[in-house]
Amino acid sequence: MHKKITEYVEKWMGRGYSDDIPDEVPTALTQMGLAPSWKAIAIAILKNDHSMKSLGFEAGYSPWYSELKRIELAARPGGKKYQRQLMLFSGEQHEPVIRSLA
C-alpha cells in the first residue's frame, strides 16, 4: 500500500504539483480523477482499499481465482456442465485439475 501511495504522489508531482499535493480538493474533481489530494489517500486507507482502486490503480490479478471458481462450479449440481463452459471461455484445451480444499 505504501508503494502505491508513493507512486500516486510522485505521479501527480510530475504533472505540475511540484511542491506537494493539496490536502483537499472539490469532491467532483477527486471523483473524476482530475486532481489529487491527501484526503483521497486517507479515504482509501480507511476503506481498506489495498489495491488503491479508488485512486486510479487497477486491482491485482490473482492466479488462484480461476482455480477456486472451478472448484466452486464443480461442486454445484451439474458441475461438469459449468466446468466445460468455464473451459470454453478461458481458452484452455485440456481437462482442468480439480483439487480439494481439505
C-alpha positions in Angstrom: 0.0 0.0 0.0 2.8 2.4 0.9 4.4 1.8 -2.6 1.2 2.7 -4.4 0.7 5.9 -2.3 4.3 6.9 -3.1 3.7 6.2 -6.8 0.4 8.2 -6.7 2.1 11.2 -5.1 5.1 11.1 -7.5 2.8 10.8 -10.5 0.9 13.9 -9.6 4.1 15.8 -8.6 5.3 15.1 -12.1 2.1 16.6 -13.5 2.6 20.0 -12.0 2.2 19.7 -8.3 5.9 20.4 -7.7 5.6 21.4 -4.0 3.2 18.8 -2.8 -0.3 17.6 -3.5 -3.1 19.6 -1.7 -4.8 18.4 1.4 -8.3 18.7 0.0 -9.9 19.5 -3.4 -13.5 19.7 -4.5 -15.2 16.3 -4.5 -16.2 16.4 -8.1 -12.5 16.7 -9.2 -11.5 13.9 -7.0 -14.2 11.6 -8.2 -13.3 12.3 -11.9 -9.6 11.7 -11.1 -8.6 15.2 -12.2 -6.9 16.3 -9.0 -5.0 14.5 -6.2 -5.4 15.1 -2.5 -4.2 13.7 0.8 -7.9 13.4 1.7 -8.4 10.9 -1.1 -5.5 8.8 0.1 -6.9 8.9 3.7 -10.3 7.7 2.5 -8.7 4.9 0.5 -6.9 3.7 3.6 -9.9 4.0 5.8 -11.9 1.9 3.3 -9.2 -0.8 3.4 -8.7 -0.3 -0.4 -5.5 -2.3 -0.5 -5.3 -2.2 -4.3 -5.9 1.6 -4.2 -8.6 1.3 -6.9 -10.2 4.4 -5.7 -7.0 6.3 -6.5 -7.0 5.0 -10.1 -4.9 1.8 -9.7 -6.0 -1.5 -11.2 -6.9 -4.4 -8.9 -4.3 -7.1 -8.9 -4.8 -10.4 -10.7 -5.0 -13.5 -8.7 -4.0 -16.7 -10.5 -5.9 -18.7 -7.8 -9.2 -17.1 -8.6 -9.9 -19.3 -11.7 -8.9 -22.4 -9.8 -11.2 -21.6 -6.9 -14.0 -20.8 -9.3 -13.5 -24.2 -11.0 -13.8 -26.0 -7.6 -17.0 -24.0 -6.8 -18.6 -24.8 -10.1 -17.7 -28.5 -9.9 -19.4 -28.7 -6.5 -22.7 -27.4 -7.9 -25.3 -29.8 -9.2 -24.5 -30.5 -12.8 -20.9 -29.2 -12.2 -19.5 -30.9 -15.3 -21.6 -28.6 -17.5 -20.4 -25.5 -15.8 -16.8 -26.7 -15.8 -16.9 -27.3 -19.6 -18.4 -23.8 -20.1 -15.6 -22.3 -18.0 -13.0 -24.1 -20.1 -14.5 -22.7 -23.3 -14.3 -19.1 -22.0 -10.8 -19.4 -20.5 -9.3 -20.8 -23.8 -7.9 -23.9 -22.1 -7.6 -27.0 -24.3 -7.0 -29.6 -21.5 -9.2 -31.0 -18.8 -8.8 -28.9 -15.6 -7.3 -30.3 -12.5 -9.8 -30.2 -9.6 -8.3 -30.2 -6.2 -9.9 -30.5 -2.8 -9.6 -27.6 -0.4 -9.4 -30.0 2.5 
